[in-house]
Amino acid sequence: MAGSNDVRRATPDDRLAIIRLLKESHEAARFTFPFSAPHADALFQRHMASGLVLVCGDPARGVLMALAFDHPFGAGKWAKESVWYIAPDARGRSAIQMLDAYEAWAREQDCVTVGMASLATNDVSRIYERRGYAPAETHFLKALA
């Protein structure tokens, strides 16, 4: 059995723990729309089939999911994080280890750029900047009634 904060590739057996983490992430982000377990499961399945799913802990207490794609403007292959969340009681060195593993995976996919996002409700951009990431774009959202 893995140590409490070991970073590893997810397996299908991690599915329920990851869906639970995605629900925690949804609540922590203070999204105003309801959490959808079927959508969380579909997200997990898609990333297991054609992307990256990293977890820390056994059972999983953190998750990082990413996909690699050809940039639509011809800027080469990019890796983009879809979700990154670590339960508060499991935070620590595993966060850096997850980023290391994600960046290594992106290199294996021949990506020229790796991206991370930071929510306005949970700004972790200082972590990214210390690792050499630079701000690239700010998104604004408006709910349509």
C-alpha positions in Angstrom: 0.0 0.0 0.0 1.3 3.5 -0.9 2.2 6.0 1.8 -0.2 8.6 2.9 1.0 11.3 0.4 2.7 9.2 -2.4 1.9 10.6 -5.8 1.0 7.9 -8.4 -1.1 7.4 -11.6 -4.7 6.7 -10.8 -6.3 3.3 -11.4 -9.9 2.5 -12.0 -10.1 1.5 -8.3 -9.6 5.2 -7.4 -12.8 6.2 -9.2 -15.1 6.7 -6.2 -12.4 8.5 -4.1 -11.7 10.9 -7.1 -15.4 11.6 -7.5 -15.5 12.5 -3.8 -12.5 14.8 -4.3 -14.1 16.4 -7.3 -17.2 17.1 -5.1 -14.9 18.6 -2.4 -13.2 20.7 -5.1 -16.5 21.9 -6.4 -17.6 23.0 -2.9 -14.2 24.7 -2.2 -14.4 26.6 -5.4 -17.8 27.9 -4.3 -19.4 27.2 -7.6 -23.0 28.3 -7.8 -24.2 25.4 -10.0 -24.9 22.0 -8.4 -22.3 19.3 -8.4 -23.0 16.5 -10.8 -21.5 13.0 -10.0 -22.2 11.7 -13.5 -20.3 14.6 -15.0 -17.5 14.1 -12.5 -17.4 10.4 -13.4 -17.3 11.2 -17.2 -14.4 13.6 -16.5 -12.5 10.9 -14.7 -13.2 8.3 -17.5 -12.2 10.7 -20.2 -8.9 11.6 -18.6 -8.2 7.9 -17.8 -8.8 7.0 -21.4 -6.8 9.8 -23.1 -5.0 12.0 -20.6 -3.5 12.0 -17.2 -4.9 11.3 -13.8 -2.6 11.7 -10.8 -3.5 11.1 -7.2 -1.7 11.4 -3.9 -2.5 9.1 -1.1 -4.1 5.7 -0.8 -7.0 6.2 -0.6 -6.7 9.2 -2.9 -6.6 12.6 -1.0 -5.6 14.7 -4.0 -6.1 14.6 -7.8 -4.6 16.3 -10.8 -6.2 15.7 -14.2 -4.8 17.0 -17.5 -5.1 16.5 -21.3 -2.6 17.1 -24.1 -3.7 18.7 -27.4 -2.5 20.4 -30.5 -3.0 24.1 -30.0 -5.6 25.4 -32.4 -3.4 28.4 -33.4 -0.5 26.1 -34.5 1.6 26.8 -31.3 2.5 23.1 -30.9 1.2 20.5 -28.5 0.1 21.9 -25.1 -0.8 20.2 -21.9 -3.6 21.7 -19.9 -4.7 20.9 -16.3 -8.5 20.3 -16.1 -8.7 20.0 -12.3 -6.2 20.0 -9.4 -7.4 19.6 -5.9 -5.8 18.3 -2.7 -7.8 17.9 0.4 -6.7 20.4 3.1 -5.5 17.6 5.4 -3.3 16.1 2.7 -1.5 19.3 1.4 2.2 19.6 1.6 5.0 18.2 -0.5 2.6 16.1 -2.6 1.5 19.3 -4.4 5.0 19.9 -5.8 5.4 16.2 -6.6 2.1 16.2 -8.5 3.3 19.2 -10.5 6.7 17.5 -11.2 4.8 14.3 -12.4 2.4 16.4 -14.6 5.3 18.3 -16.2 7.2 15.1 -16.8 4.1 13.5 -18.4 3.7 16.6 -20.6 7.3 16.3 -21.8 6.6 12.6 -22.6 3.7 13.8 -24.7 6.0 16.1 -26.6 4.2 19.2 -25.3 5.9 22.5 -25.8 3.8 24.3 -23.2 2.2 23.2 -19.9 -0.7 25.1 -18.4 -2.3 25.4 -15.0 -5.3 27.4 -13.9 -6.0 29.3 -10.7 -9.5 30.1 -9.6 -10.4 33.6 -8.4 -11.9 31.9 -5.3 -8.7 30.0 -4.6 -5.7 31.9 -6.1 -2.6 29.7 -6.0 -0.8 31.6 -8.7 2.2 32.2 -6.4 2.9 28.4 -6.5 2.9 28.5 -10.3 5.1 31.6 -10.6 7.7 30.1 -8.3 7.9 27.2 -10.7 8.3 29.4 -13.8 4.7 29.7 -15.0 3.7 33.1 -16.2 0.2 34.6 -16.4 -1.2 34.3 -19.9 -4.9 35.0 -20.0 -7.6 36.1 -17.7 -11.1 34.7 -18.2 -14.3 36.5 -17.2 -17.6 34.7 -16.8 -21.1 35.9 -16.9 -24.1 33.8 -16.0 -26.9 34.0 -18.6 -30.4 33.7 -17.1 
